[in-house]
Amino acid sequence: MATEQQAYHSIPVTVLIAGRPYLLKINAADEALVHRLAKEINDKTAAFKTAQPSKDNQDCLAMALLTYAVELHRAFTRLAASKSADKRLETV
C-alpha cells in the first residue's frame, strides 16, 4: 500500500521552457523524465533559433513541439501496424 501511494505522489515542479517558467504538478516518479524532456524541448527550440535567427521564440517552440508530434504519430502508426501484423499471424 505504501508503495502505491508513493507511485502516485504528486509534487510541484517548475520547468523553464523557451525561457518561461511553468509550474507543473506531476507524479514524483516522473520528475527526472519531465526535466529531461524540458531540456530536449529547449535544445530543439535553440536549434531552430540558430537555424532561423529571424524567428521568435514562440515560432521556434512551436516547430520543436511539432517535431515531437510527428515523432509520436509515427511511433503510434508503427505500433498499430505491428499489432495488426501480430493479429494476422495469430489467425493463421
N, CA, C and O atoms as a GROMACS GRO file, in nm:
protein
  368
    1MET      N    1   0.082  -0.119   0.000
    1MET     CA    2   0.000   0.000   0.000
    1MET      C    3   0.087   0.126   0.000
    1MET      O    4   0.057   0.221  -0.072
    2ALA      N    5   0.193   0.127   0.080
    2ALA     CA    6   0.280   0.243   0.086
    2ALA      C    7   0.348   0.268  -0.048
    2ALA      O    8   0.368   0.383  -0.088
    3THR      N    9   0.383   0.160  -0.118
    3THR     CA   10   0.447   0.177  -0.249
    3THR      C   11   0.349   0.236  -0.349
    3THR      O   12   0.388   0.319  -0.432
    4GLU      N   13   0.222   0.196  -0.344
    4GLU     CA   14   0.122   0.252  -0.434
    4GLU      C   15   0.105   0.400  -0.410
    4GLU      O   16   0.093   0.477  -0.506
    5GLN      N   17   0.103   0.443  -0.283
    5GLN     CA   18   0.088   0.584  -0.253
    5GLN      C   19   0.209   0.662  -0.302
    5GLN      O   20   0.193   0.773  -0.353
    6GLN      N   21   0.328   0.608  -0.289
    6GLN     CA   22   0.448   0.674  -0.338
    6GLN      C   23   0.444   0.685  -0.490
    6GLN      O   24   0.486   0.786  -0.547
    7ALA      N   25   0.394   0.582  -0.556
    7ALA     CA   26   0.392   0.581  -0.702
    7ALA      C   27   0.302   0.692  -0.756
    7ALA      O   28   0.326   0.742  -0.866
    8TYR      N   29   0.200   0.732  -0.682
    8TYR     CA   30   0.106   0.835  -0.729
    8TYR      C   31   0.119   0.965  -0.650
    8TYR      O   32   0.026   1.045  -0.649
    9HIS      N   33   0.231   0.987  -0.586
    9HIS     CA   34   0.254   1.106  -0.507
    9HIS      C   35   0.284   1.224  -0.598
    9HIS      O   36   0.384   1.224  -0.670
   10SER      N   37   0.196   1.325  -0.596
   10SER     CA   38   0.213   1.444  -0.682
   10SER      C   39   0.301   1.546  -0.612
   10SER      O   40   0.292   1.568  -0.491
   11ILE      N   41   0.386   1.609  -0.693
   11ILE     CA   42   0.473   1.715  -0.641
   11ILE      C   43   0.470   1.833  -0.737
   11ILE      O   44   0.448   1.815  -0.857
   12PRO      N   45   0.491   1.954  -0.685
   12PRO     CA   46   0.501   2.070  -0.775
   12PRO      C   47   0.643   2.081  -0.829
   12PRO      O   48   0.740   2.067  -0.754
   13VAL      N   49   0.655   2.106  -0.957
   13VAL     CA   50   0.786   2.122  -1.022
   13VAL      C   51   0.775   2.240  -1.119
   13VAL      O   52   0.677   2.254  -1.191
   14THR      N   53   0.877   2.323  -1.119
   14THR     CA   54   0.883   2.433  -1.214
   14THR      C   55   0.990   2.401  -1.318
   14THR      O   56   1.104   2.371  -1.284
   15VAL      N   57   0.951   2.408  -1.444
   15VAL     CA   58   1.047   2.388  -1.553
   15VAL      C   59   1.050   2.513  -1.638
   15VAL      O   60   0.949   2.582  -1.652
   16LEU      N   61   1.166   2.542  -1.695
   16LEU     CA   62   1.180   2.654  -1.788
   16LEU      C   63   1.175   2.599  -1.929
   16LEU      O   64   1.252   2.510  -1.966
   17ILE      N   65   1.084   2.652  -2.008
   17ILE     CA   66   1.072   2.612  -2.148
   17ILE      C   67   1.073   2.740  -2.230
   17ILE      O   68   0.988   2.827  -2.213
   18ALA      N   69   1.170   2.749  -2.318
   18ALA     CA   70   1.188   2.868  -2.403
   18ALA      C   71   1.194   2.995  -2.318
   18ALA      O   72   1.140   3.099  -2.355
   19GLY      N   73   1.262   2.983  -2.205
   19GLY     CA   74   1.285   3.099  -2.119
   19GLY      C   75   1.170   3.136  -2.027
   19GLY      O   76   1.179   3.235  -1.955
   20ARG      N   77   1.063   3.058  -2.028
   20ARG     CA   78   0.948   3.089  -1.943
   20ARG      C   79   0.927   2.979  -1.841
   20ARG      O   80   0.938   2.861  -1.875
   21PRO      N   81   0.897   3.016  -1.716
   21PRO     CA   82   0.874   2.915  -1.613
   21PRO      C   83   0.732   2.859  -1.621
   21PRO      O   84   0.636   2.932  -1.644
   22TYR      N   85   0.720   2.729  -1.600
   22TYR     CA   86   0.591   2.662  -1.597
   22TYR      C   87   0.586   2.577  -1.471
   22TYR      O   88   0.669   2.488  -1.452
   23LEU      N   89   0.488   2.603  -1.387
   23LEU     CA   90   0.468   2.525  -1.265
   23LEU      C   91   0.377   2.409  -1.299
   23LEU      O   92   0.265   2.428  -1.346
   24LEU      N   93   0.426   2.290  -1.276
   24LEU     CA   94   0.352   2.168  -1.305
   24LEU      C   95   0.330   2.089  -1.178
   24LEU      O   96   0.411   2.095  -1.086
   25LYS      N   97   0.221   2.015  -1.172
   25LYS     CA   98   0.200   1.919  -1.064
   25LYS      C   99   0.210   1.782  -1.130
   25LYS      O  100   0.124   1.743  -1.210
   26ILE      N  101   0.315   1.709  -1.095
   26ILE     CA  102   0.344   1.584  -1.164
   26ILE      C  103   0.359   1.469  -1.065
   26ILE      O  104   0.371   1.491  -0.944
   27ASN      N  105   0.357   1.350  -1.116
   27ASN     CA  106   0.386   1.231  -1.036
   27ASN      C  107   0.535   1.238  -0.998
   27ASN      O  108   0.620   1.261  -1.084
   28ALA      N  109   0.564   1.219  -0.872
   28ALA     CA  110   0.703   1.228  -0.824
   28ALA      C  111   0.796   1.135  -0.901
   28ALA      O  112   0.912   1.168  -0.924
   29ALA      N  113   0.745   1.021  -0.942
   29ALA     CA  114   0.827   0.925  -1.016
   29ALA      C  115   0.865   0.977  -1.155
   29ALA      O  116   0.960   0.926  -1.216
   30ASP      N  117   0.794   1.077  -1.205
   30ASP     CA  118   0.820   1.130  -1.339
   30ASP      C  119   0.909   1.254  -1.338
   30ASP      O  120   0.933   1.311  -1.445
   31GLU      N  121   0.957   1.296  -1.223
   31GLU     CA  122   1.031   1.423  -1.215
   31GLU      C  123   1.154   1.426  -1.306
   31GLU      O  124   1.173   1.522  -1.381
   32ALA      N  125   1.235   1.323  -1.302
   32ALA     CA  126   1.356   1.320  -1.385
   32ALA      C  127   1.318   1.323  -1.534
   32ALA      O  128   1.383   1.391  -1.613
   33LEU      N  129   1.215   1.249  -1.571
   33LEU     CA  130   1.169   1.246  -1.710
   33LEU      C  131   1.122   1.384  -1.755
   33LEU      O  132   1.155   1.428  -1.865
   34VAL      N  133   1.046   1.453  -1.672
   34VAL     CA  134   0.995   1.585  -1.706
   34VAL      C  135   1.111   1.683  -1.727
   34VAL      O  136   1.110   1.760  -1.823
   35HIS      N  137   1.210   1.679  -1.638
   35HIS     CA  138   1.325   1.768  -1.655
   35HIS      C  139   1.404   1.735  -1.782
   35HIS      O  140   1.450   1.825  -1.852
   36ARG      N  141   1.420   1.606  -1.810
   36ARG     CA  142   1.493   1.565  -1.931
   36ARG      C  143   1.419   1.609  -2.058
   36ARG      O  144   1.481   1.656  -2.153
   37LEU      N  145   1.286   1.594  -2.058
   37LEU     CA  146   1.208   1.636  -2.174
   37LEU      C  147   1.208   1.787  -2.191
   37LEU      O  148   1.212   1.837  -2.303
   38ALA      N  149   1.204   1.861  -2.080
   38ALA     CA  150   1.212   2.007  -2.088
   38ALA      C  151   1.344   2.048  -2.150
   38ALA      O  152   1.349   2.141  -2.231
   39LYS      N  153   1.452   1.979  -2.112
   39LYS     CA  154   1.583   2.009  -2.170
   39LYS      C  155   1.585   1.979  -2.320
   39LYS      O  156   1.638   2.057  -2.399
   40GLU      N  157   1.526   1.866  -2.359
   40GLU     CA  158   1.520   1.830  -2.502
   40GLU      C  159   1.441   1.934  -2.580
   40GLU      O  160   1.480   1.974  -2.690
   41ILE      N  161   1.328   1.978  -2.524
   41ILE     CA  162   1.246   2.080  -2.591
   41ILE      C  163   1.326   2.209  -2.606
   41ILE      O  164   1.325   2.272  -2.711
   42ASN      N  165   1.396   2.249  -2.499
   42ASN     CA  166   1.478   2.370  -2.506
   42ASN      C  167   1.590   2.356  -2.607
   42ASN      O  168   1.621   2.451  -2.680
   43ASP      N  169   1.651   2.238  -2.613
   43ASP     CA  170   1.759   2.216  -2.711
   43ASP      C  171   1.706   2.225  -2.854
   43ASP      O  172   1.768   2.286  -2.940
   44LYS      N  173   1.589   2.163  -2.879
   44LYS     CA  174   1.530   2.168  -3.013
   44LYS      C  175   1.490   2.312  -3.048
   44LYS      O  176   1.510   2.357  -3.161
   45THR      N  177   1.434   2.383  -2.951
   45THR     CA  178   1.395   2.521  -2.974
   45THR      C  179   1.517   2.606  -3.008
   45THR      O  180   1.513   2.688  -3.100
   46ALA      N  181   1.626   2.586  -2.934
   46ALA     CA  182   1.751   2.660  -2.960
   46ALA      C  183   1.807   2.625  -3.097
   46ALA      O  184   1.860   2.712  -3.166
   47ALA      N  185   1.796   2.499  -3.137
   47ALA     CA  186   1.845   2.459  -3.269
   47ALA      C  187   1.766   2.528  -3.380
   47ALA      O  188   1.824   2.574  -3.479
   48PHE      N  189   1.634   2.536  -3.365
   48PHE     CA  190   1.553   2.607  -3.464
   48PHE      C  191   1.589   2.756  -3.465
   48PHE      O  192   1.594   2.817  -3.572
   49LYS      N  193   1.615   2.813  -3.348
   49LYS     CA  194   1.651   2.955  -3.338
   49LYS      C  195   1.785   2.980  -3.408
   49LYS      O  196   1.803   3.082  -3.474
   50THR      N  197   1.879   2.888  -3.392
   50THR     CA  198   2.009   2.900  -3.458
   50THR      C  199   1.995   2.890  -3.609
   50THR      O  200   2.058   2.964  -3.684
   51ALA      N  201   1.910   2.796  -3.653
   51ALA     CA  202   1.892   2.776  -3.797
   51ALA      C  203   1.812   2.890  -3.860
   51ALA      O  204   1.832   2.922  -3.978
   52GLN      N  205   1.723   2.951  -3.784
   52GLN     CA  206   1.639   3.058  -3.837
   52GLN      C  207   1.634   3.174  -3.736
   52GLN      O  208   1.534   3.192  -3.667
   53PRO      N  209   1.742   3.251  -3.728
   53PRO     CA  210   1.751   3.356  -3.626
   53PRO      C  211   1.644   3.464  -3.635
   53PRO      O  212   1.620   3.534  -3.537
   54SER      N  213   1.580   3.478  -3.748
   54SER     CA  214   1.476   3.581  -3.761
   54SER      C  215   1.345   3.540  -3.693
   54SER      O  216   1.258   3.624  -3.670
   55LYS      N  217   1.332   3.414  -3.660
   55LYS     CA  218   1.210   3.365  -3.595
   55LYS      C  219   1.214   3.397  -3.446
   55LYS      O  220   1.321   3.397  -3.386
   56ASP      N  221   1.098   3.423  -3.387
   56ASP     CA  222   1.095   3.448  -3.243
   56ASP      C  223   1.085   3.315  -3.168
   56ASP      O  224   1.066   3.209  -3.227
   57ASN      N  225   1.098   3.324  -3.035
   57ASN     CA  226   1.098   3.202  -2.952
   57ASN      C  227   0.969   3.121  -2.969
   57ASN      O  228   0.973   2.998  -2.970
   58GLN      N  229   0.856   3.189  -2.981
   58GLN     CA  230   0.728   3.119  -2.995
   58GLN      C  231   0.726   3.034  -3.122
   58GLN      O  232   0.682   2.919  -3.119
   59ASP      N  233   0.775   3.090  -3.233
   59ASP     CA  234   0.781   3.013  -3.358
   59ASP      C  235   0.872   2.891  -3.343
   59ASP      O  236   0.838   2.782  -3.387
   60CYS      N  237   0.988   2.911  -3.281
   60CYS     CA  238   1.084   2.802  -3.264
   60CYS      C  239   1.029   2.695  -3.170
   60CYS      O  240   1.050   2.575  -3.192
   61LEU      N  241   0.960   2.738  -3.066
   61LEU     CA  242   0.899   2.642  -2.973
   61LEU      C  243   0.790   2.562  -3.044
   61LEU      O  244   0.780   2.440  -3.026
   62ALA      N  245   0.710   2.629  -3.124
   62ALA     CA  246   0.605   2.559  -3.199
   62ALA      C  247   0.664   2.454  -3.293
   62ALA      O  248   0.612   2.343  -3.304
   63MET      N  249   0.773   2.489  -3.361
   63MET     CA  250   0.838   2.394  -3.452
   63MET      C  251   0.897   2.276  -3.375
   63MET      O  252   0.888   2.162  -3.420
   64ALA      N  253   0.957   2.302  -3.259
   64ALA     CA  254   1.013   2.194  -3.178
   64ALA      C  255   0.904   2.099  -3.134
   64ALA      O  256   0.920   1.977  -3.141
   65LEU      N  257   0.791   2.153  -3.088
   65LEU     CA  258   0.682   2.068  -3.042
   65LEU      C  259   0.614   1.995  -3.158
   65LEU      O  260   0.566   1.883  -3.141
   66LEU      N  261   0.609   2.059  -3.275
   66LEU     CA  262   0.556   1.990  -3.392
   66LEU      C  263   0.644   1.870  -3.428
   66LEU      O  264   0.594   1.766  -3.470
   67THR      N  265   0.774   1.886  -3.412
   67THR     CA  266   0.867   1.775  -3.436
   67THR      C  267   0.832   1.657  -3.346
   67THR      O  268   0.829   1.542  -3.391
   68TYR      N  269   0.806   1.685  -3.218
   68TYR     CA  270   0.766   1.578  -3.125
   68TYR      C  271   0.633   1.515  -3.166
   68TYR      O  272   0.618   1.393  -3.156
   69ALA      N  273   0.539   1.596  -3.211
   69ALA     CA  274   0.409   1.543  -3.252
   69ALA      C  275   0.424   1.448  -3.370
   69ALA      O  276   0.359   1.343  -3.374
   70VAL      N  277   0.508   1.484  -3.466
   70VAL     CA  278   0.532   1.396  -3.581
   70VAL      C  279   0.596   1.265  -3.536
   70VAL      O  280   0.556   1.158  -3.581
   71GLU      N  281   0.697   1.274  -3.448
   71GLU     CA  282   0.763   1.154  -3.397
   71GLU      C  283   0.664   1.064  -3.323
   71GLU      O  284   0.668   0.942  -3.338
   72LEU      N  285   0.576   1.124  -3.242
   72LEU     CA  286   0.476   1.047  -3.168
   72LEU      C  287   0.378   0.979  -3.262
   72LEU      O  288   0.343   0.863  -3.244
   73HIS      N  289   0.334   1.053  -3.363
   73HIS     CA  290   0.241   0.996  -3.462
   73HIS      C  291   0.305   0.877  -3.534
   73HIS      O  292   0.241   0.773  -3.553
   74ARG      N  293   0.430   0.893  -3.574
   74ARG     CA  294   0.500   0.782  -3.641
   74ARG      C  295   0.512   0.661  -3.549
   74ARG      O  296   0.495   0.547  -3.594
   75ALA      N  297   0.541   0.684  -3.422
   75ALA     CA  298   0.555   0.573  -3.327
   75ALA      C  299   0.422   0.500  -3.310
   75ALA      O  300   0.418   0.378  -3.309
   76PHE      N  301   0.311   0.576  -3.298
   76PHE     CA  302   0.179   0.513  -3.286
   76PHE      C  303   0.143   0.437  -3.412
   76PHE      O  304   0.084   0.329  -3.405
   77THR      N  305   0.178   0.491  -3.527
   77THR     CA  306   0.149   0.424  -3.653
   77THR      C  307   0.224   0.293  -3.663
   77THR      O  308   0.168   0.191  -3.703
   78ARG      N  309   0.352   0.295  -3.626
   78ARG     CA  310   0.432   0.171  -3.627
   78ARG      C  311   0.376   0.069  -3.529
   78ARG      O  312   0.369  -0.050  -3.560
   79LEU      N  313   0.335   0.114  -3.410
   79LEU     CA  314   0.280   0.024  -3.309
   79LEU      C  315   0.150  -0.038  -3.358
   79LEU      O  316   0.129  -0.158  -3.341
   80ALA      N  317   0.064   0.043  -3.419
   80ALA     CA  318  -0.063  -0.009  -3.471
   80ALA      C  319  -0.038  -0.110  -3.581
   80ALA      O  320  -0.105  -0.213  -3.587
   81ALA      N  321   0.058  -0.083  -3.668
   81ALA     CA  322   0.091  -0.176  -3.777
   81ALA      C  323   0.146  -0.306  -3.721
   81ALA      O  324   0.115  -0.414  -3.770
   82SER      N  325   0.227  -0.295  -3.619
   82SER     CA  326   0.285  -0.413  -3.556
   82SER      C  327   0.178  -0.499  -3.490
   82SER      O  328   0.179  -0.621  -3.502
   83LYS      N  329   0.084  -0.434  -3.420
   83LYS     CA  330  -0.024  -0.508  -3.355
   83LYS      C  331  -0.113  -0.574  -3.459
   83LYS      O  332  -0.159  -0.687  -3.439
   84SER      N  333  -0.138  -0.506  -3.570
   84SER     CA  334  -0.219  -0.561  -3.678
   84SER      C  335  -0.150  -0.684  -3.737
   84SER      O  336  -0.216  -0.785  -3.764
   85ALA      N  337  -0.019  -0.677  -3.757
   85ALA     CA  338   0.055  -0.791  -3.809
   85ALA      C  339   0.052  -0.907  -3.712
   85ALA      O  340   0.040  -1.022  -3.753
   86ASP      N  341   0.064  -0.878  -3.582
   86ASP     CA  342   0.058  -0.984  -3.480
   86ASP      C  343  -0.076  -1.054  -3.484
   86ASP      O  344  -0.081  -1.177  -3.473
   87LYS      N  345  -0.186  -0.979  -3.499
   87LYS     CA  346  -0.319  -1.040  -3.504
   87LYS      C  347  -0.335  -1.127  -3.627
   87LYS      O  348  -0.396  -1.233  -3.621
   88ARG      N  349  -0.279  -1.082  -3.741
   88ARG     CA  350  -0.289  -1.163  -3.862
   88ARG      C  351  -0.212  -1.293  -3.844
   88ARG      O  352  -0.256  -1.398  -3.891
   89LEU      N  353  -0.098  -1.288  -3.778
   89LEU     CA  354  -0.020  -1.409  -3.755
   89LEU      C  355  -0.092  -1.505  -3.661
   89LEU      O  356  -0.083  -1.626  -3.678
   90GLU      N  357  -0.165  -1.452  -3.563
   90GLU     CA  358  -0.239  -1.536  -3.469
   90GLU      C  359  -0.351  -1.611  -3.538
   90GLU      O  360  -0.382  -1.723  -3.498
   91THR      N  361  -0.414  -1.552  -3.639
   91THR     CA  362  -0.528  -1.614  -3.705
   91THR      C  363  -0.487  -1.715  -3.811
   91THR      O  364  -0.570  -1.791  -3.860
   92VAL      N  365  -0.360  -1.716  -3.845
   92VAL     CA  366  -0.315  -1.808  -3.950
   92VAL      C  367  -0.297  -1.945  -3.893
   92VAL      O  368  -0.259  -2.038  -3.965
   0.00000   0.00000   0.00000
